[in-house]
Amino acid sequence: MTMRFIPREKLGKKARRLLDREGRNEWGLSPVTRRVESKKKYSRKKKSHADDEAWDFV
């Protein structure tokens, strides 16, 4: 059986949702703008030298 063209208005709700879903694309990455944090800005999350194992002289 061949698929005949049916106007979108005459399609059922499930068929319209399926048609809409096929038209949408998945983003390969997050669409949120990504920017590099400034190195001049103070960050509490940064690891301090006291926690670094290379500085332990035991």
N, C-alpha and C positions, 0 to 999 in steps of 0.2 A: 504494500500500500504506500503510495507516495504522499508526502506531506504537502498539504495545500496551504496557501497563505491565509491566515486568519487575522483580522485586525486585532490589535492589542486590546482595544476596548471590549471586544467580544470574548476574550480569553478569560478563563476562570482565575481566581486569586492565586492558586498554586502554580498554574502555568505562567502567569505574569511574573511571579517571584522567581521562578526558574529561569525565565527569559532575562530578567534583570540581573540575576546572579551570573549568568554566562557573559554578560556584557562588561561586568566589573573585572578589574585586574587586581592581583595581589601585589602589594608593594614588596620589592626585594629588600628594602631597608626602611627604617623608620622615617616617616616624612617630617619629623620634627627637625628643625634646624640644628645642626651640630656645629659647635665652635670650640676652639681651643681655649682653655682657661689661661688667664694672664699669669705669667710667672712672677710678676711683681706683687700680685695680690696675696695677702696672708691667708693661709689655709691651715685650720686646726687638724685636718685629716692627715697632713703630711707626717711621715715617719721622722722622729727626731734622731739625732746622732746618738743619744743615750741608749736607744733601743737597737742600734745597729751592732751586729755581732763582730764586725771588723774592728770596732773600737774597744772591745773587751780585752784588757791586758791582765788576765788572772794568772 
